[in-house]
Amino acid sequence: MKTSAILSKLPLYQDEIGVVVQQFRRNFFDDDKILEELVYCLCTPQTKALSALNAVEKLFGDRVLWRGEVSMIESVLRSSGVRFHRTKARHIVEALKGFDDVLAVVRSGRSHEEIRRFLVNDVLGMGMKEASHFLRNIGFDGLAILDRHILRYMAANGIINKIEYPYSYGRYLDYERKFVNHAEKIGLTPAELDLLIWASATGRVVK
């Protein structure tokens, strides 16, 4: 979808996007919300956002997460439609064990790039996309979540040459810089543009 078409939908979603972005910023000050977003982003790879959200709601609402039992977490992920539920359940249990370290680094005052490197290197199941997603959802800006919707948008508008996931660290940073610069040129933050692209594609503002 072209930028002009995306921006034409901004009046439909602007208020809701504003509310969501404000919630991201509040999440930074709430330990439980940070954990919730960490678990959510570990669930999202190759899984529909609504399935991941449903899983998180069950894990926290039914207190399953706090028991720390892989088999119970697996069951919740599977019933929610989360793909690779066995692997992701193990990742979630390990993340829970190391959550104090994650919390300390997130609030250390380091740059988002330093924090993201820590997440990618130390949290099982977190790649650049997942770490960027997590940080965006707890209030960090200047990041790009380079999923298929964003890459398709970038290619359609000549920001990148073709739809190709940036597997290398350097390529990810290059694509991210291009996305951030593009967002600034059209008067949006990267988080706002990301949410608008998703809303335009799905009809819903989904984190």
C-alpha positions in Angstrom: 0.0 0.0 0.0 1.3 3.4 -0.9 2.0 6.1 1.7 -0.8 8.3 0.4 -3.3 5.5 0.9 -2.0 4.8 4.4 -2.1 8.4 5.4 -5.7 8.7 4.1 -6.7 6.2 6.9 -5.0 8.2 9.7 -8.2 10.1 10.7 -9.9 6.7 11.3 -7.2 5.4 13.6 -5.4 8.4 15.0 -7.1 8.6 18.4 -6.8 4.9 19.0 -3.2 4.9 18.0 -2.5 7.8 20.4 -4.1 5.8 23.2 -2.0 2.7 22.5 1.3 4.7 22.3 0.5 6.4 25.6 -0.1 2.9 27.1 3.3 1.8 25.8 4.9 4.6 27.7 3.1 3.8 30.9 4.1 0.1 30.6 7.7 1.1 31.2 6.9 1.9 34.9 4.9 -1.3 35.6 6.9 -4.5 36.2 3.9 -6.7 35.4 3.3 -5.0 32.1 6.9 -5.4 31.1 6.7 -9.1 31.8 3.4 -9.3 29.9 5.0 -7.7 26.9 8.1 -9.9 27.1 5.9 -13.0 27.1 3.7 -11.6 24.3 6.7 -10.9 22.1 8.1 -14.4 22.7 4.8 -15.8 21.5 4.5 -13.7 18.3 7.0 -15.2 15.8 5.0 -16.9 13.0 1.8 -16.6 15.0 -1.2 -14.2 14.6 -1.1 -11.3 17.0 -4.6 -12.1 18.3 -3.5 -15.7 19.1 -0.5 -14.4 21.0 -2.7 -11.9 22.9 -5.1 -14.7 23.8 -2.3 -16.8 25.1 -1.0 -14.0 27.3 -4.4 -13.3 28.7 -4.8 -16.9 29.7 -1.3 -17.2 31.1 -1.7 -14.2 33.3 -5.4 -14.3 34.0 -5.3 -17.9 35.2 -2.0 -17.5 37.0 -0.5 -20.3 34.9 2.7 -18.4 34.2 3.6 -18.1 37.9 3.6 -21.9 38.4 6.5 -22.1 35.9 5.5 -25.5 34.6 6.5 -25.9 31.0 3.7 -28.5 30.3 1.0 -26.1 31.5 2.3 -23.2 29.5 2.6 -25.5 26.4 -1.1 -26.4 26.8 -2.1 -22.7 27.0 -0.1 -21.8 23.9 -1.3 -24.8 21.9 -5.0 -24.1 22.7 -4.5 -20.4 21.8 -3.1 -21.2 18.4 0.5 -20.2 19.1 2.8 -22.0 16.8 5.9 -23.9 18.0 4.2 -24.0 21.5 6.8 -26.4 23.0 9.8 -24.3 22.1 8.1 -21.1 23.1 7.0 -22.5 26.4 10.6 -23.3 27.3 11.6 -19.8 26.2 9.0 -18.3 28.4 10.1 -20.3 31.5 13.7 -19.2 30.9 12.6 -15.6 30.5 10.7 -15.8 33.7 13.8 -17.0 35.5 15.9 -14.2 34.1 13.3 -11.5 34.4 15.0 -9.5 37.1 18.1 -9.1 34.8 15.9 -8.0 32.0 14.1 -5.5 34.2 17.4 -4.1 35.4 18.8 -3.6 31.9 15.6 -2.1 30.5 15.7 0.5 33.3 19.5 1.0 33.2 19.4 4.2 31.1 21.3 2.6 28.3 20.5 3.3 24.7 17.7 1.2 23.1 20.4 -0.3 20.9 22.5 -1.5 23.8 19.4 -2.9 25.5 18.3 -4.6 22.3 21.7 -6.3 22.0 21.4 -7.6 25.5 17.9 -9.0 24.7 19.0 -10.7 21.5 22.1 -12.2 23.2 20.6 -13.2 26.5 16.9 -14.0 26.1 16.1 -17.2 24.3 13.7 -16.8 21.5 14.4 -13.1 20.9 15.8 -11.9 17.6 16.1 -8.4 16.4 12.4 -8.2 15.4 11.1 -9.6 18.7 13.4 -7.4 20.8 12.4 -4.3 18.8 8.7 -5.3 19.3 9.2 -5.7 23.0 11.0 -2.4 23.5 8.4 -0.5 21.4 5.7 -1.9 23.5 7.3 -0.6 26.7 7.8 2.9 25.5 11.0 3.0 23.5 10.9 4.8 20.2 13.2 5.0 17.2 12.8 1.3 16.4 11.4 -0.7 13.5 9.6 -4.0 13.8 10.5 -5.5 10.4 7.7 -8.0 9.9 6.0 -8.8 6.6 3.6 -5.9 6.7 6.3 -3.4 7.2 8.6 -4.9 4.6 5.8 -5.0 2.1 5.0 -1.3 2.8 8.7 -0.4 2.5 9.1 -2.2 -0.8 5.8 -0.7 -2.2 7.1 2.8 -1.5 10.7 2.3 -2.8 12.2 2.5 0.7 13.8 -0.9 0.0 14.3 -2.7 -3.3 12.4 -5.8 -2.5 10.6 -7.7 0.2 13.5 -9.5 1.9 13.9 -10.1 5.6 17.2 -8.5 6.9 18.7 -11.5 8.6 22.1 -9.9 9.3 22.5 -7.4 12.2 23.9 -4.7 9.8 21.1 -5.1 7.3 18.4 -4.9 10.0 19.9 -1.6 11.2 20.0 -0.3 7.7 16.4 -1.1 7.0 15.4 0.3 10.4 17.2 3.6 9.7 15.3 3.9 6.4 12.0 3.2 8.1 12.6 5.6 10.9 13.7 8.4 8.5 10.6 7.8 6.3 8.3 8.0 9.3 9.9 11.3 10.3 9.5 12.7 6.8 5.7 12.1 6.8 5.3 13.5 10.3 4.9 10.3 12.3 6.9 8.4 14.9 8.0 4.9 13.9 5.6 3.5 16.4 2.7 5.5 15.0 3.5 4.5 11.4 3.8 0.8 12.3 0.4 0.8 14.1 -1.2 2.7 11.2 0.2 0.2 8.6 -1.1 -2.7 10.6 -4.5 -1.1 11.1 -4.7 -0.3 7.4 -4.0 -4.0 6.6 -6.2 -5.6 9.3 -8.8 -3.1 10.2 -7.6 -3.1 13.9 -5.0 -1.3 15.9 -3.0 -4.2 17.3 0.2 -4.0 19.3 
